[in-house]
Amino acid sequence: MKWIGPGPLAAALCVTGAAGIGLLGLEGARTSEQTISLAGLTVTVWSRAETASQPVVVFSHGFHGCSTQSRFLMQALAADGYLVFAPNHADATCGGGSAKWTDPPQQPFGQPRTWTDATFRDRASDIARLVAAIRSDSRFRARADFNRFALAGHSLGGYTVLGLAGAWQTWEMPDVRAVLALSPYDQPFVANATLDGLSAPVMYQGGTLDFGITPSLKRGGYDDSPAPKYFAEFSGAGHLAWTNIGRQDPRADIVAYSVAFLDHYARGASPDPLLTRARPGVALYRYESELGSNGAGESGR
């Protein structure tokens, strides 16, 4: 299985610029980006303005990725009003991370049955420690509204946030209102039949060219998860589509569905009609929630 961080790809994440805000349909929105030290971690923070009571998103990067790997999406969320935090985990190879591209995972990706709640527990600890620090830090405590709190993650970061939402019971974090799982490594949870422990609404995203991950989401991860749940498969999207070195074609759809999901479940806004339909760039869309259900899904083509 080819994973995020295969050598030069991870390094490229450090220098690739953000997608244009105009491309994402958020014209006129201005966001700031800063990298700080918080809770003993290197953390990148995105925000539109220093205003009170902003909903919070914490993002977990992929294996051998880094905090800035998905800048286009983090910037878009900030432009929509979210206060976004993304830490470097110990396996980060870019954005100031010190890991090596040749470092192996704690358990082989091809052997999901060997994974337990001890596997990459350090990532869960990073997020828990970061959230506690945000709550008490003078720069953020008046701004960060943890009554409107969501987790997002890509690849191994998707594994991380699913675990924190209850797929690993011993990791479960309180007050999570929504989980955005972007091409997540769900196979350990499918193998251990633990996704029924999710305690927050989830949106899975995959791609027609994401051969290592999306098939598992379609035949296992989505079906095993309790409602409310959503699954969007984007045409032409490979595993790196959610990073700044992926193809730009699916980005507008990635942003649109991510914002619609988070706005409804984390922010508490009225549901966007997009949550119940497939755009033309979506090969398969499934949902089961208080908004209804479309059964086996529908094609956007």
Secondary structure per residue as TSV (DSSP state, phi and psi in degrees):
chain	resnum	aa	ss	phi	psi
A	1	M	-	360.0	128.7
A	2	K	-	-89.1	127.2
A	3	W	-	-115.6	163.8
A	4	I	S	-61.4	139.6
A	5	G	-	95.7	29.8
A	6	P	-	-82.0	73.6
A	7	G	T	76.7	-122.4
A	8	P	H	-59.7	-23.1
A	9	L	H	-60.7	-41.9
A	10	A	H	-65.6	-39.4
A	11	A	H	-64.0	-36.6
A	12	A	H	-62.8	-26.9
A	13	L	H	-61.6	-27.1
A	14	C	T	-73.1	-25.2
A	15	V	T	-113.6	-8.0
A	16	T	-	-75.3	130.7
A	17	G	-	-77.0	170.5
A	18	A	-	-72.8	152.7
A	19	A	-	-65.8	148.0
A	20	G	-	-62.1	135.5
A	21	I	T	-61.8	-35.2
A	22	G	T	-59.6	-39.4
A	23	L	T	-58.5	-34.5
A	24	L	T	-91.0	3.8
A	25	G	T	76.7	22.7
A	26	L	-	-120.7	46.6
A	27	E	T	-56.7	140.1
A	28	G	T	86.5	-14.2
A	29	A	-	-77.7	133.0
A	30	R	-	-115.5	133.4
A	31	T	-	-126.7	154.6
A	32	S	E	-108.5	152.5
A	33	E	E	-133.1	129.4
A	34	Q	E	-141.9	147.7
A	35	T	E	-110.6	126.2
A	36	I	E	-131.7	171.0
A	37	S	E	-104.0	125.6
A	38	L	E	-150.9	130.5
A	39	A	T	59.5	31.3
A	40	G	T	75.1	13.4
A	41	L	E	-120.7	152.0
A	42	T	E	-84.1	121.2
A	43	V	E	-129.1	131.5
A	44	T	E	-98.3	134.8
A	45	V	E	-122.9	130.9
A	46	W	E	-117.5	141.8
A	47	S	E	-157.6	149.8
A	48	R	S	-84.2	-38.7
A	49	A	-	-162.7	158.0
A	50	E	-	-86.7	76.7
A	51	T	-	-113.5	160.5
A	52	A	S	-75.4	155.6
A	53	S	S	57.4	63.0
A	54	Q	E	-101.6	134.9
A	55	P	E	-62.4	150.1
A	56	V	E	-113.2	135.8
A	57	V	E	-123.3	129.5
A	58	V	E	-111.1	126.7
A	59	F	E	-109.8	135.2
A	60	S	E	-112.0	125.3
A	61	H	-	-79.3	170.1
A	62	G	-	-78.3	169.3
A	63	F	T	-60.1	124.6
A	64	H	T	65.5	16.1
A	65	G	-	-90.7	-149.9
A	66	C	-	-165.8	178.5
A	67	S	T	-60.5	-30.0
A	68	T	T	-97.4	7.6
A	69	Q	T	-62.8	-30.1
A	70	S	T	-115.2	43.0
A	71	R	H	-53.9	-40.8
A	72	F	H	-59.0	-39.0
A	73	L	H	-77.8	-40.2
A	74	M	H	-64.0	-39.2
A	75	Q	H	-66.3	-38.3
A	76	A	H	-65.9	-40.2
A	77	L	H	-64.4	-40.5
A	78	A	H	-64.0	-39.6
A	79	A	H	-63.3	-26.3
A	80	D	T	-84.4	0.0
A	81	G	T	108.3	2.7
A	82	Y	-	-85.1	148.8
A	83	L	E	-96.4	111.5
A	84	V	E	-111.3	131.3
A	85	F	E	-123.3	134.5
A	86	A	E	-136.7	112.4
A	87	P	E	-87.7	154.8
A	88	N	-	-82.1	126.0
A	89	H	-	-85.9	173.3
A	90	A	T	-62.1	-24.2
A	91	D	T	-90.0	6.8
A	92	A	-	-66.9	135.5
A	93	T	-	-115.2	-2.1
A	94	C	S	-133.7	178.8
A	95	G	T	59.7	32.3
A	96	G	T	91.8	-1.6
A	97	G	-	-69.0	150.2
A	98	S	-	-110.1	3.6
A	99	A	-	-71.9	162.8
A	100	K	-	-102.6	148.3
A	101	W	T	-62.9	-23.5
A	102	T	T	-86.5	-6.4
A	103	D	-	-63.6	129.4
A	104	P	-	-79.5	161.0
A	105	P	-	-69.5	165.3
A	106	Q	S	-65.2	-29.5
A	107	Q	S	-138.1	150.6
A	108	P	-	-62.8	137.6
A	109	F	T	-64.8	-28.9
A	110	G	T	-79.0	0.1
A	111	Q	-	-127.3	66.3
A	112	P	G	-61.9	-23.4
A	113	R	G	-69.5	-16.4
A	114	T	G	-84.2	-8.6
A	115	W	-	-82.1	139.1
A	116	T	-	-134.0	-175.9
A	117	D	T	-69.6	-3.6
A	118	A	T	-86.5	-15.1
A	119	T	T	-79.2	117.7
A	120	F	T	59.2	32.4
A	121	R	H	-60.7	-26.0
A	122	D	H	-59.7	-31.8
A	123	R	H	-67.0	-43.9
A	124	A	H	-60.8	-40.2
A	125	S	H	-64.5	-37.8
A	126	D	H	-57.0	-48.8
A	127	I	H	-66.1	-44.4
A	128	A	H	-61.6	-42.7
A	129	R	H	-66.9	-39.3
A	130	L	H	-64.8	-45.2
A	131	V	H	-60.7	-43.1
A	132	A	H	-61.2	-39.3
A	133	A	H	-69.5	-39.2
A	134	I	H	-60.3	-42.1
A	135	R	H	-60.6	-28.7
A	136	S	H	-107.5	-11.5
A	137	D	-	-74.3	132.7
A	138	S	T	-63.7	-23.9
A	139	R	T	-73.7	-23.6
A	140	F	T	-128.1	-19.3
A	141	R	T	-63.7	-29.7
A	142	A	T	-81.4	-16.4
A	143	R	T	-99.9	-35.6
A	144	A	E	-79.3	115.7
A	145	D	E	-98.8	97.9
A	146	F	E	-82.0	3.9
A	147	N	E	-78.4	-11.0
A	148	R	E	-131.0	76.8
A	149	F	E	-123.8	132.2
A	150	A	E	-134.7	155.4
A	151	L	E	-113.0	144.5
A	152	A	E	-138.8	147.8
A	153	G	E	-161.2	150.5
A	154	H	E	-115.4	132.9
A	155	S	T	62.2	-117.5
A	156	L	H	-64.4	-26.7
A	157	G	H	-66.8	-32.3
A	158	G	H	-65.4	-41.7
A	159	Y	H	-56.7	-43.9
A	160	T	H	-61.1	-48.6
A	161	V	H	-75.4	-30.2
A	162	L	H	-64.1	-41.5
A	163	G	I	-60.9	-42.1
A	164	L	I	-68.5	-24.5
A	165	A	I	-86.3	3.0
A	166	G	I	120.4	-4.3
A	167	A	I	-66.6	-30.8
A	168	W	S	-106.9	110.7
A	169	Q	G	-57.9	-36.0
A	170	T	G	-74.7	-11.6
A	171	W	G	-94.2	-13.7
A	172	E	-	-53.4	129.6
A	173	M	-	-103.8	135.1
A	174	P	T	-73.9	159.0
A	175	D	T	72.0	13.4
A	176	V	-	-79.4	122.4
A	177	R	-	-98.8	-17.3
A	178	A	E	-161.3	149.0
A	179	V	E	-129.9	122.5
A	180	L	E	-106.3	107.4
A	181	A	E	-107.7	106.4
A	182	L	E	-100.6	107.4
A	183	S	S	43.3	57.1
A	184	P	-	-81.1	146.4
A	185	Y	-	-77.4	89.0
A	186	D	-	-92.9	-6.6
A	187	Q	H	-61.2	-35.4
A	188	P	H	-61.5	-36.2
A	189	F	H	-72.9	-36.9
A	190	V	H	-64.8	-44.7
A	191	A	H	-63.8	-34.7
A	192	N	H	-96.7	2.3
A	193	A	T	52.5	52.4
A	194	T	-	-116.0	-1.1
A	195	L	G	-68.2	-17.3
A	196	D	G	-68.5	-7.6
A	197	G	G	-85.1	-2.8
A	198	L	-	-59.4	133.5
A	199	S	-	-113.1	10.8
A	200	A	S	-138.6	152.3
A	201	P	-	-56.3	145.7
A	202	V	E	-131.0	140.3
A	203	M	E	-118.2	119.7
A	204	Y	E	-93.5	140.8
A	205	Q	E	-127.8	137.0
A	206	G	E	-141.8	-173.4
A	207	G	E	-145.9	154.9
A	208	T	T	-67.4	-19.2
A	209	L	T	-107.5	10.9
A	210	D	-	-93.2	71.0
A	211	F	T	-69.3	-26.7
A	212	G	T	-82.1	-18.9
A	213	I	T	-122.3	-52.1
A	214	T	H	-58.0	-38.7
A	215	P	H	-56.6	-36.2
A	216	S	H	-68.0	-38.3
A	217	L	I	-62.6	-41.1
A	218	K	I	-71.0	-37.3
A	219	R	I	-102.8	-5.8
A	220	G	I	-138.7	-62.4
A	221	G	I	-57.3	-50.0
A	222	Y	H	-64.8	-48.1
A	223	D	H	-62.8	-34.9
A	224	D	H	-77.7	-14.0
A	225	S	S	-89.6	144.5
A	226	P	-	-75.0	155.1
A	227	A	S	-74.9	152.4
A	228	P	S	-75.4	135.8
A	229	K	E	-148.7	150.2
A	230	Y	E	-140.5	150.4
A	231	F	E	-143.8	124.3
A	232	A	E	-122.1	125.1
A	233	E	E	-110.1	116.9
A	234	F	E	-91.9	133.7
A	235	S	T	-64.0	131.7
A	236	G	T	76.3	7.1
A	237	A	-	-91.6	125.0
A	238	G	-	-96.7	-172.5
A	239	H	T	-64.2	-25.7
A	240	L	T	-95.2	8.3
A	241	A	T	-60.3	-25.6
A	242	W	T	-89.4	6.7
A	243	T	S	-114.0	168.7
A	244	N	T	-77.6	1.5
A	245	I	T	-109.0	4.6
A	246	G	S	-81.7	172.1
A	247	R	-	-60.8	143.2
A	248	Q	S	-80.8	-19.0
A	249	D	T	-52.8	-46.5
A	250	P	T	-81.0	-2.5
A	251	R	H	-62.7	-41.4
A	252	A	H	-61.3	-39.6
A	253	D	H	-70.1	-40.9
A	254	I	H	-56.7	-47.8
A	255	V	H	-65.4	-44.5
A	256	A	H	-60.9	-46.2
A	257	Y	H	-71.8	-36.5
A	258	S	H	-63.2	-46.5
A	259	V	H	-64.8	-44.1
A	260	A	H	-60.3	-43.3
A	261	F	H	-66.3	-50.1
A	262	L	H	-67.0	-38.3
A	263	D	I	-60.8	-39.7
A	264	H	I	-75.1	-48.7
A	265	Y	I	-91.0	-32.4
A	266	A	I	-91.1	-46.4
A	267	R	I	-81.4	-27.9
A	268	G	-	88.2	19.7
A	269	A	-	-78.2	161.4
A	270	S	-	-59.1	146.3
A	271	P	-	-66.1	134.2
A	272	D	-	-72.4	136.4
A	273	P	G	-54.7	-21.6
A	274	L	G	-60.1	-27.2
A	275	L	G	-65.7	-13.2
A	276	T	G	-121.1	21.0
A	277	R	S	-152.1	161.8
A	278	A	-	-102.2	129.8
A	279	R	-	-75.1	165.2
A	280	P	T	-57.4	-27.1
A	281	G	T	-85.0	7.4
A	282	V	E	-105.9	119.9
A	283	A	E	-76.7	-34.7
A	284	L	E	-148.6	134.6
A	285	Y	E	-136.2	128.3
A	286	R	E	-129.9	147.7
A	287	Y	E	-156.6	150.0
A	288	E	E	-146.6	112.0
A	289	S	E	-162.1	-172.2
A	290	E	T	-65.1	-11.7
A	291	L	T	-86.2	-7.8
A	292	G	E	123.6	-160.2
A	293	S	E	-154.9	144.9
A	294	N	-	-115.1	22.7
A	295	G	T	61.8	-120.6
A	296	A	T	-76.7	-5.4
A	297	G	-	103.9	174.7
A	298	E	B	-140.5	152.1
A	299	S	-	-91.0	144.8
A	300	G	-	-87.2	-0.9
A	301	R	-	-93.8	360.0
